[in-house]
């Protein structure tokens, strides 16, 4: 073992981490391609924005920026508890869902233990294993989806397994596991293993709500976010639901004031406007069907999605790099999935009717120019 210096991270696995490469921003595309009318469909942001109640809530906080936020987030926890029919003691607040996942990993995973996750699942899962110096075990996907039987076998074959991450619906594939599938999986998991369900897109697929698992099993944590359907991505706020004793541990580990006052006020206002969420669901559902019909007409293969995006096999109709570049030149940003090992695939967010019409028109032009 080489001698440590002040440059040496706590775990060698940290040196294996790549700096996260975010998708192109609107300003970046404007600078690089000299385009003004940019359509960003790369980050699964809500094209409808957020509830108008949110703007008012933030405005009312602007005169109090010198004050620290509520460290416990009691008012927001009450709003979440009422929506989810949980106790406040079961709720942990975080600076987005990723912050909560990192808190969970730091709270429960030791360097000699393992984290299990699926191939083609959320990129943060393998990152967390490296960050805490644990062993990351990637289980091959089945038709681009979580193979729960194989994941259960991986748990049995990995004695020091501590966490299993499941994203449902999954990002970036859009695939969905049924409630019964997940229930059966958790029922067969050793009780010392925690199952973390990432439900970032639950509002787009409310029938996949697995919070009832919390009544049947103590080793389940559900993580949700306000970044997607609620349209609060820039404010970075999310929450976890769990057994009260798990939440107590998480609240000891999370840093004080990890959720700012603007985010808390905005989240409360967003939760109060469920009519907006119903509108988001309705428009996304209808536009998802329309967009997929257009992909069919263009001869594009795609994965049926239960979220707010579609994973499209651009290689089924041409050179994926040429298609991606052609869209950028026309001011349309989508997401390449090469970093996920999904060569030839693009992830495209479902936008407004106007957004989606422009996407399809531009995509048609690009394909015709190949």
Protein Blocks (a to p, Z undefined) as FASTA:
>chain_A
ZZddfklcfblklmmpccddddddfklmmmmnopabdcdfflopafklpafklmmmmmmm
mmmmmpccdfklmmmmmmmmmmnopafklpccdebjklmmmmmmmmmpcfkbccdddehi
afklmmmmmmnopacdddddeehiacfklmmmmmmmmmkbfbdcddddddfklpacdfkl
mmmmmmmpcfkbccdddffklmmmmmlpcklmmmmpckbccdddfklmnopmmnopaddd
ddfklmmmmmmmpcghkbcfklmmmmmmmmmmmmlmmmmmmmmmmmmmmmmmmmmmnopa
cdddfbfbdcddfklnmcfklmmmmmmmnopacddfklnopghiacdddddfklmmmmmm
mmmmmmmmZZ
